[in-house]
Amino acid sequence: MRPALLTRRAFALGAPLLLGAGGAQAATPRRAVVYDLGALDIFHALGLPVAGVPRAQLPAYLAGYAARAEPAGSLFEPDYDALSRLRPDLVIVGGRSAARRDTLAKIAPTLDMSVRPQHLVEDVSRNIDAIARLYGRQVQGRALVRRIEAEAAALRQQAARAAPGLLLLQINQILVPQAPGGRFGFLFDALGARSAIAAQDVPPRGTPYTFDDMARLDPAWIYVIDRNTATGQAAGGGAIVPAQQVFDHPQVKATRAGRKGQLVFLDPKGWYLMGSSGPTALLNNIAQLRQAYTAAGL
């Protein structure tokens, strides 16, 4: 059975987009090249093989793919020589690699698995279903989706009882606040946490956000994403300063979050590298937040 090619209209409505000049692809791809890490996470969760992956600082649970599959470029740029050798029958892009979708579609059927932060759980579930159908793993896919939906619903109930918090992207000494509707705003938009700031409160790009600003806000929760630890390198070079070191600061300790022990160092790879866009990353990130809220008596 050959699944129908998904259309551009389907993509506009939120479904993945499969492009390929040669008609519909075979029901079970044999040489998939996966550039999107959320999709690679789905392959892992469903126990599926992959022929090619990007070079990246993968989470430990995905490291086996880096050992077994051929490097096929970066998270942003495909290696077309590698693709020529691999001759993929399916290419998956998303997020960082989505801009290369149309070019890759000239090589093989291409599936765009980008997710919308405000609809994170919905889109991850959609992507699981799409891959499960391609590989005949619908039973496993439905079970995984049900688990994610149940865990996300339970988290939203706890998060609704938590006081508003401040989400910060930390790049060594640079702090970048994140609000609902932003890149990492799915903490609020999809997972139910309440934000101490709105989008209009985020300073313009390049404007420093300081511990003085944090002290004036005095949030009850502080959530931190350590970008450099996630990628394994400091932006612009130099040494990585871990988030725990940066936030070991008197002004942080004096906030309501600091006094109550409600400073949460979110899993760097799960949040920054993966963007919570794969089932394992999403479930792990939900579990970490639920543990923090449970410890606070919520």
Secondary structure in CASP SS format (residue, H / E / C, confidence):
PFRMAT SS
TARGET T0000
AUTHOR 0000-0000-0000
METHOD secondary structure of the structure
MODEL  1
M C 1.00
R C 1.00
P C 1.00
A C 1.00
L C 1.00
L C 1.00
T C 1.00
R H 1.00
R H 1.00
A H 1.00
F H 1.00
A H 1.00
L C 1.00
G C 1.00
A C 1.00
P C 1.00
L E 1.00
L E 1.00
L E 1.00
G C 1.00
A C 1.00
G C 1.00
G C 1.00
A C 1.00
Q C 1.00
A C 1.00
A C 1.00
T C 1.00
P C 1.00
R C 1.00
R C 1.00
A E 1.00
V E 1.00
V E 1.00
Y C 1.00
D C 1.00
L H 1.00
G H 1.00
A H 1.00
L H 1.00
D H 1.00
I H 1.00
F H 1.00
H H 1.00
A H 1.00
L H 1.00
G C 1.00
L C 1.00
P C 1.00
V C 1.00
A C 1.00
G E 1.00
V E 1.00
P C 1.00
R C 1.00
A C 1.00
Q C 1.00
L C 1.00
P C 1.00
A H 1.00
Y H 1.00
L H 1.00
A H 1.00
G H 1.00
Y H 1.00
A H 1.00
A H 1.00
R H 1.00
A C 1.00
E E 1.00
P E 1.00
A C 1.00
G E 1.00
S C 1.00
L C 1.00
F C 1.00
E C 1.00
P E 1.00
D C 1.00
Y H 1.00
D H 1.00
A H 1.00
L H 1.00
S H 1.00
R H 1.00
L H 1.00
R C 1.00
P C 1.00
D C 1.00
L E 1.00
V E 1.00
I E 1.00
V E 1.00
G C 1.00
G H 1.00
R H 1.00
S H 1.00
A H 1.00
A H 1.00
R H 1.00
R H 1.00
D H 1.00
T H 1.00
L H 1.00
A C 1.00
K C 1.00
I C 1.00
A C 1.00
P C 1.00
T E 1.00
L E 1.00
D E 1.00
M C 1.00
S C 1.00
V C 1.00
R C 1.00
P H 1.00
Q H 1.00
H H 1.00
L H 1.00
V H 1.00
E H 1.00
D H 1.00
V H 1.00
S H 1.00
R H 1.00
N H 1.00
I H 1.00
D H 1.00
A H 1.00
I H 1.00
A H 1.00
R H 1.00
L H 1.00
Y C 1.00
G C 1.00
R C 1.00
Q H 1.00
V H 1.00
Q H 1.00
G H 1.00
R H 1.00
A H 1.00
L H 1.00
V H 1.00
R H 1.00
R H 1.00
I H 1.00
E H 1.00
A H 1.00
E H 1.00
A H 1.00
A H 1.00
A H 1.00
L H 1.00
R H 1.00
Q H 1.00
Q H 1.00
A H 1.00
A H 1.00
R H 1.00
A C 1.00
A C 1.00
P C 1.00
G E 1.00
L E 1.00
L E 1.00
L E 1.00
L E 1.00
Q E 1.00
I E 1.00
N C 1.00
Q C 1.00
I E 1.00
L E 1.00
V E 1.00
P E 1.00
Q E 1.00
A C 1.00
P C 1.00
G C 1.00
G C 1.00
R C 1.00
F C 1.00
G C 1.00
F H 1.00
L H 1.00
F H 1.00
D H 1.00
A C 1.00
L C 1.00
G C 1.00
A C 1.00
R C 1.00
S E 1.00
A C 1.00
I C 1.00
A C 1.00
A H 1.00
Q H 1.00
D H 1.00
V C 1.00
P C 1.00
P C 1.00
R C 1.00
G C 1.00
T C 1.00
P C 1.00
Y C 1.00
T C 1.00
F H 1.00
D H 1.00
D H 1.00
M H 1.00
A H 1.00
R H 1.00
L H 1.00
D C 1.00
P C 1.00
A C 1.00
W E 1.00
I E 1.00
Y E 1.00
V E 1.00
I E 1.00
D E 1.00
R H 1.00
N H 1.00
T H 1.00
A H 1.00
T H 1.00
G C 1.00
Q C 1.00
A C 1.00
A C 1.00
G C 1.00
G C 1.00
G C 1.00
A C 1.00
I C 1.00
V C 1.00
P C 1.00
A H 1.00
Q H 1.00
Q H 1.00
V H 1.00
F C 1.00
D C 1.00
H C 1.00
P H 1.00
Q H 1.00
V H 1.00
K H 1.00
A C 1.00
T C 1.00
R H 1.00
A H 1.00
G H 1.00
R H 1.00
K H 1.00
G C 1.00
Q C 1.00
L E 1.00
V E 1.00
F E 1.00
L C 1.00
D C 1.00
P H 1.00
K H 1.00
G H 1.00
W H 1.00
Y H 1.00
L H 1.00
M C 1.00
G C 1.00
S C 1.00
S C 1.00
G C 1.00
P H 1.00
T H 1.00
A H 1.00
L H 1.00
L H 1.00
N H 1.00
N H 1.00
I H 1.00
A H 1.00
Q H 1.00
L H 1.00
R H 1.00
Q H 1.00
A H 1.00
Y H 1.00
T H 1.00
A H 1.00
A C 1.00
G C 1.00
L C 1.00
END
